[in-house]
Structure formats: structure tokens, C-alpha cells
């Protein structure tokens, strides 16, 4: 377990991942970030599948590739195990609601932000999940919305191709002046920060990422300068630095005052419990 403190709307110093299988108490001033491997053996995957609700099993079945189906099962099963430990409830008994702050009535469950049923702890325990390739991240907090985003940094991605839909013009003007070797990591840093913010708010892509403007703060850190022209919005959120995972870009956003971030990782994968 490692600890770092974060200034409002600016990422903190990076910390290292530490292996553990035990979740500690979750005070109001902390955000817990868990890392898990999604590529488990068949027995472990089957054990986690038994924890899922029928709608989750059905959703897993819609994946065409077996590896994607198994990773979804492990990701959702791991989420249930984690939440069950924090709430002292059986993972299989947890019920989810799928909320969307965008106001659109036709959003699918996949587009909505999952939340716990109030009867199961949804009144205080907030969480968010992101996974890419074989890695998943889980952010948990008490009484504050959180968002986490994890992206695999594709070596063949040209930032110029996605810049018009991800970056505001003034951001791309800044990134484009960097040496080519620095453009891709800077692009992914901004992309993940915006995705994490959107996930924390629960609005999905109803708010285009290019309308979120990030600017450099002290020590070349990023801060949310404005959202859809509102310069006050960014002051309501904190960006947190996270220890790197080779090949990935990570961003963590929490609402409200600065938090202490504690990072955990399962050595292999969670143990399914009934």
C-alpha cells in the first residue's frame, strides 16, 4: 500500500504499486485505487463468473472473442469482490443501478455509469472502473464521485489523427510544438484526464472531450482550465498522479477537496467468494 497527497486540480507525485489482497477502511479523505490482472486461468475466471448477475452474464456473452468475454467476466467479478470486501457483503448479492447524467433517455447500460443500489452502500461508496488489454483499475471513494481511465498507448497512433476530437485547438497548438517523441505521451495524458473527468461526472461522451480544456499548472502539471466555456467547473475536481504501468496512460479524477490516494494491486487476481 502506498500513499500520496494531491493538490486540488493538480496531480500529485507518483507512487509505486504495492501488492496486497486486503482492503483497509476507506476514510472520507482517501481514494483507493486497485490494479488487477484480467488474464486469469479458466478455474479463476469460472469462479468469478459465478458471482455475476444474469444481465452481466448476458453482456459477457455478447463479446465475439473469448479473450474479451473472459476479461469482462474477470473485470466485473473483481469489482464485486472488491465492493463486497469494503461493504462486508457477499459479492454475488450486490445490486447495481445504471445512471446517466447526460439526460438522454436512450442510453444503453453500457453507456451509463454503474452505481451501487442505495440499499447496498450506494449512498456513500462511489467507484469507477477502467480496463485496457489485460489490466483493470478500480477507483473507490467515500462520498465523492471518482473517475479513472486507463488507455493502452498504441505505438502506431498519430496524435494528429485524433486531436480534432480529443483536444481543444489551443491544446493541440501546444502539443504540436513538442518534439515527435513527446507528442504521443502528452496526448495520452490529456486524453485519459478528460475521459476520467467525464466518467466521474457520469456524462459519457455527451460532452465532447474537445470542450474540456486542460492547461499546465505548476511543475508542468495539468489542471482543468474550463469545461464548455465554464472556467469555474475545474475548481470542483482534483487530478491525481498515479504510478505508471509500462505501456499504459492513466488518469484519476476525484470530486471536491484534495484526497490521499492509496494504491493496491492483487498479486495475481482476486479470490472469488460466495
RODO-2510 file (C-alpha; in nm, 4 decimals, decimal comma):
residues 274
     n   res          X          Y          Z
     1     x     0,0000     0,0000     0,0000
     2     x     0,1321     0,3442    -0,0834
     3     x     0,0117     0,6920    -0,0066
     4     x     0,0258     1,0254    -0,1861
     5     x    -0,1459     1,3568    -0,1263
     6     x    -0,2870     1,5675    -0,4050
     7     x    -0,3383     1,9394    -0,4510
     8     x    -0,6734     2,0468    -0,5869
     9     x    -0,6952     2,0186    -0,9651
    10     x    -0,3291     1,9193    -0,9969
    11     x    -0,1718     1,5715    -0,9974
    12     x     0,0392     1,4638    -0,7029
    13     x     0,3803     1,2985    -0,7023
    14     x     0,3736     0,9478    -0,8399
    15     x     0,3786     0,6486    -0,6099
    16     x     0,4581     0,2835    -0,6633
    17     x     0,2165    -0,0085    -0,6750
    18     x     0,2331    -0,2443    -0,3771
    19     x     0,0904    -0,5964    -0,3695
    20     x    -0,1828    -0,6868    -0,1219
    21     x    -0,5103    -0,8757    -0,1110
    22     x    -0,6695    -0,6967     0,1830
    23     x    -0,8710    -0,3756     0,1583
    24     x    -0,8386    -0,1385     0,4512
    25     x    -1,1003     0,1016     0,5819
    26     x    -1,1962     0,3824     0,3447
    27     x    -1,1958     0,7227     0,5194
    28     x    -1,3670     1,0223     0,3629
    29     x    -1,0372     1,1874     0,2712
    30     x    -0,8981     0,8965     0,0711
    31     x    -0,9314     0,7431    -0,2728
    32     x    -0,8328     0,3782    -0,3068
    33     x    -0,7032     0,2661    -0,6444
    34     x    -0,6751    -0,1052    -0,7161
    35     x    -0,4940    -0,2696    -1,0050
    36     x    -0,5868    -0,6200    -1,1221
    37     x    -0,4812    -0,8649    -1,3891
    38     x    -0,7679    -0,9720    -1,6162
    39     x    -0,5957    -1,2689    -1,7760
    40     x    -0,6622    -1,5417    -1,5217
    41     x    -0,6777    -1,9174    -1,5638
    42     x    -1,0014    -2,0945    -1,6535
    43     x    -1,0847    -2,2007    -1,2961
    44     x    -1,0393    -1,8498    -1,1538
    45     x    -1,2433    -1,6998    -1,4366
    46     x    -1,5230    -1,9522    -1,3814
    47     x    -1,5254    -1,8746    -1,0088
    48     x    -1,5706    -1,5034    -1,0767
    49     x    -1,8390    -1,5740    -1,3364
    50     x    -2,0497    -1,7385    -1,0672
    51     x    -2,0645    -1,4038    -0,8854
    52     x    -2,2241    -1,2179    -1,1765
    53     x    -2,5884    -1,1251    -1,2170
    54     x    -2,7822    -1,2548    -1,5167
    55     x    -2,7570    -0,9251    -1,7042
    56     x    -2,3783    -0,9267    -1,6598
    57     x    -2,3534    -1,2819    -1,7889
    58     x    -2,5665    -1,1837    -2,0879
    59     x    -2,3453    -0,8841    -2,1566
    60     x    -2,0351    -1,1045    -2,1428
    61     x    -2,1953    -1,3359    -2,3955
    62     x    -2,2202    -1,0545    -2,6499
    63     x    -1,8438    -1,0437    -2,6920
    64     x    -1,7334    -1,2311    -3,0016
    65     x    -1,3794    -1,3077    -2,8918
    66     x    -1,3291    -1,5439    -2,5993
    67     x    -1,0482    -1,3305    -2,4560
    68     x    -1,2731    -1,0229    -2,4460
    69     x    -1,5560    -1,2229    -2,2867
    70     x    -1,3257    -1,3649    -2,0193
    71     x    -1,1705    -1,0264    -1,9445
    72     x    -1,5146    -0,8737    -1,8977
    73     x    -1,6111    -1,1557    -1,6607
    74     x    -1,2944    -1,1104    -1,4565
    75     x    -1,3325    -0,7313    -1,4519
    76     x    -1,6900    -0,7449    -1,3223
    77     x    -1,6219    -1,0308    -1,0849
    78     x    -1,3224    -0,8471    -0,9413
    79     x    -1,5369    -0,5366    -0,8933
    80     x    -1,7887    -0,7412    -0,6970
    81     x    -1,5157    -0,8947    -0,4806
    82     x    -1,3691    -0,5519    -0,4028
    83     x    -1,7011    -0,3870    -0,3239
    84     x    -1,8055    -0,6841    -0,1146
    85     x    -1,4931    -0,6527     0,0982
    86     x    -1,5443    -0,2818     0,1621
    87     x    -1,9115    -0,3323     0,2428
    88     x    -1,8808    -0,6685     0,4235
    89     x    -2,1404    -0,8107     0,1850
    90     x    -2,1427    -1,1196    -0,0335
    91     x    -2,0166    -1,0165    -0,3806
    92     x    -2,2930    -1,2057    -0,5614
    93     x    -2,5617    -1,0241    -0,3622
    94     x    -2,4651    -0,6739    -0,4771
    95     x    -2,7123    -0,4888    -0,6987
    96     x    -2,6189    -0,2173    -0,9444
    97     x    -2,8014     0,0780    -1,0918
    98     x    -2,7024     0,2343    -1,4221
    99     x    -2,7307     0,6092    -1,4059
   100     x    -2,6613     0,8682    -1,6714
   101     x    -2,6237     1,2381    -1,6020
   102     x    -2,6449     1,3327    -1,9684
   103     x    -3,0260     1,3317    -1,9592
   104     x    -3,0653     1,1211    -2,2710
   105     x    -3,3331     0,8536    -2,2207
   106     x    -3,1967     0,6136    -2,4820
   107     x    -2,8501     0,5497    -2,3368
   108     x    -2,7732     0,1779    -2,3085
   109     x    -2,6488     0,0279    -1,9788
   110     x    -2,3016     0,0077    -2,1343
   111     x    -2,3062     0,3866    -2,1740
   112     x    -2,4307     0,4575    -1,8218
   113     x    -2,2172     0,4828    -1,5119
   114     x    -2,2802     0,1887    -1,2773
   115     x    -2,3546     0,2645    -0,9140
   116     x    -2,4470     0,0519    -0,6169
   117     x    -2,8077     0,0211    -0,5161
   118     x    -2,8585     0,2557    -0,2161
   119     x    -2,9524    -0,0428    -0,0014
   120     x    -2,6107    -0,1984    -0,0707
   121     x    -2,3985     0,1057     0,0124
   122     x    -2,4701     0,3230    -0,2883
   123     x    -2,5368     0,6166    -0,0602
   124     x    -2,1678     0,6550     0,0315
   125     x    -1,9414     0,4247    -0,1696
   126     x    -1,8532     0,5639    -0,5121
   127     x    -1,6483     0,3697    -0,7625
   128     x    -1,5313     0,3672    -1,1212
   129     x    -1,3632     0,1073    -1,3401
   130     x    -1,1419     0,1187    -1,6457
   131     x    -0,9690    -0,1630    -1,8280
   132     x    -0,7474    -0,1948    -2,1321
   133     x    -0,5927    -0,5079    -2,2741
   134     x    -0,5277    -0,7337    -1,9709
   135     x    -0,5226    -0,4714    -1,6928
   136     x    -0,8068    -0,3155    -1,4914
   137     x    -0,8126    -0,0247    -1,2469
   138     x    -1,0769     0,0315    -0,9780
   139     x    -1,1171     0,3664    -0,8019
   140     x    -1,3210     0,3756    -0,4788
   141     x    -1,4071     0,6712    -0,2578
   142     x    -1,6413     0,7681     0,0224
   143     x    -1,8978     1,0384    -0,0521
   144     x    -1,7227     1,1712    -0,3627
   145     x    -1,7619     1,0804    -0,7306
   146     x    -1,4459     0,9421    -0,8884
   147     x    -1,3378     0,8595    -1,2403
   148     x    -1,0429     0,6577    -1,3650
   149     x    -0,9238     0,5971    -1,7184
   150     x    -0,6659     0,3520    -1,8495
   151     x    -0,5523     0,3500    -2,2124
   152     x    -0,3048     0,1307    -2,3949
   153     x    -0,0567     0,3636    -2,5680
   154     x    -0,0645     0,2302    -2,9215
   155     x     0,2725     0,2927    -3,0808
   156     x     0,1173     0,3444    -3,4244
   157     x    -0,1281     0,6119    -3,3105
   158     x    -0,0657     0,9546    -3,4613
   159     x    -0,1894     1,2236    -3,2206
   160     x    -0,2744     1,4477    -3,5147
   161     x    -0,5398     1,1993    -3,6283
   162     x    -0,7413     1,2198    -3,3049
   163     x    -0,6517     1,5708    -3,1924
   164     x    -0,9576     1,7402    -3,3517
   165     x    -1,1997     1,5254    -3,1478
   166     x    -0,9992     1,4999    -2,8244
   167     x    -0,8074     1,8252    -2,7803
   168     x    -0,9193     2,1865    -2,7826
   169     x    -0,7467     2,3909    -3,0540
   170     x    -0,5240     2,5689    -2,8023
   171     x    -0,4206     2,2345    -2,6531
   172     x    -0,3213     2,0912    -2,9884
   173     x    -0,1310     2,4107    -3,0638
   174     x     0,0751     2,3376    -2,7514
   175     x     0,1194     1,9641    -2,8121
   176     x     0,2064     2,0072    -3,1799
   177     x     0,5095     2,2197    -3,0908
   178     x     0,6649     1,9361    -2,8891
   179     x     0,9246     1,7004    -3,0377
   180     x     0,7556     1,3984    -3,2029
   181     x     0,8717     1,1637    -2,9250
   182     x     0,6925     1,3785    -2,6653
   183     x     0,3685     1,4371    -2,8519
   184     x     0,2209     1,0885    -2,8012
   185     x     0,2641     1,0701    -2,4185
   186     x     0,1365     1,4251    -2,3812
   187     x    -0,1638     1,3451    -2,5983
   188     x    -0,2467     1,0323    -2,3959
   189     x    -0,2027     1,2221    -2,0698
   190     x    -0,4634     1,4750    -2,1789
   191     x    -0,6940     1,2138    -2,3318
   192     x    -0,7067     0,9991    -2,0191
   193     x    -0,7543     1,3017    -1,7922
   194     x    -1,0586     1,4077    -1,9934
   195     x    -1,2031     1,0573    -2,0005
   196     x    -1,1579     1,0218    -1,6232
   197     x    -1,3327     1,3553    -1,5670
   198     x    -1,6244     1,2577    -1,7920
   199     x    -1,6564     0,9242    -1,6120
   200     x    -1,6502     1,0929    -1,2720
   201     x    -1,9361     1,3175    -1,3798
   202     x    -2,1214     1,0270    -1,5416
   203     x    -2,1984     1,2147    -1,8627
   204     x    -2,0101     0,9962    -2,1085
   205     x    -1,9410     1,1454    -2,4479
   206     x    -2,2497     1,3667    -2,4390
   207     x    -1,9870     1,6299    -2,3551
   208     x    -1,7236     1,6267    -2,6311
   209     x    -1,3689     1,5929    -2,4914
   210     x    -1,2533     1,8881    -2,7003
   211     x    -1,4769     2,1120    -2,4878
   212     x    -1,2662     2,0271    -2,1826
   213     x    -0,9601     2,2493    -2,1833
   214     x    -0,6554     2,1391    -1,9861
   215     x    -0,3756     2,3804    -1,9059
   216     x    -0,0360     2,3488    -1,7452
   217     x    -0,0226     2,4191    -1,3724
   218     x     0,2859     2,4335    -1,1513
   219     x     0,5732     2,1996    -1,2393
   220     x     0,4193     2,1260    -1,5823
   221     x     0,1223     1,9510    -1,4251
   222     x    -0,2197     1,9685    -1,5858
   223     x    -0,5322     2,1289    -1,4475
   224     x    -0,8858     2,1640    -1,5806
   225     x    -0,8966     2,5214    -1,7087
   226     x    -1,2534     2,5207    -1,8396
   227     x    -1,5406     2,2920    -1,9379
   228     x    -1,7725     2,4035    -2,2179
   229     x    -1,6554     2,7588    -2,1540
   230     x    -1,7108     2,7429    -1,7765
   231     x    -1,3858     2,8336    -1,6014
   232     x    -1,5294     2,7548    -1,2566
   233     x    -1,6049     2,3891    -1,3263
   234     x    -1,2456     2,2721    -1,2989
   235     x    -1,2138     2,4027    -0,9428
   236     x    -1,4647     2,1382    -0,8314
   237     x    -1,2328     1,8493    -0,9273
   238     x    -0,8873     1,7188    -0,8384
   239     x    -0,6479     1,5456    -1,0778
   240     x    -0,4230     1,2826    -0,9216
   241     x    -0,0965     1,1417    -1,0481
   242     x    -0,0720     0,7620    -1,0433
   243     x     0,2314     0,5339    -1,0539
   244     x     0,2931     0,4350    -1,4150
   245     x     0,2177     0,0994    -1,5695
   246     x     0,4524     0,0379    -1,8637
   247     x     0,2719     0,0807    -2,1944
   248     x    -0,0347     0,2493    -2,0437
   249     x    -0,1580     0,6001    -1,9719
   250     x    -0,3587     0,6517    -1,6513
   251     x    -0,5664     0,9349    -1,5086
   252     x    -0,7593     0,9609    -1,1817
   253     x    -1,0104     1,2364    -1,1039
   254     x    -1,1996     1,2963    -0,7808
   255     x    -1,4639     1,5499    -0,6870
   256     x    -1,4151     1,8022    -0,4129
   257     x    -1,1147     1,8726    -0,1961
   258     x    -0,7747     1,7083    -0,2424
   259     x    -0,7511     1,3452    -0,1374
   260     x    -0,4947     1,0972    -0,0188
   261     x    -0,4564     0,8264    -0,2812
   262     x    -0,3734     0,4727    -0,1682
   263     x    -0,2687     0,2258    -0,4368
   264     x    -0,3089    -0,1503    -0,4152
   265     x    -0,2629    -0,4383    -0,6559
   266     x    -0,3706    -0,8006    -0,6464
   267     x    -0,0608    -1,0249    -0,6809
   268     x    -0,2446    -1,2371    -0,9400
   269     x    -0,6175    -1,1969    -0,9169
   270     x    -0,8923    -1,1799    -0,6535
   271     x    -1,0211    -1,4928    -0,4907
   272     x    -1,3888    -1,5430    -0,5692
   273     x    -1,6014    -1,5706    -0,2578
   274     x    -1,9667    -1,6737    -0,2447
***
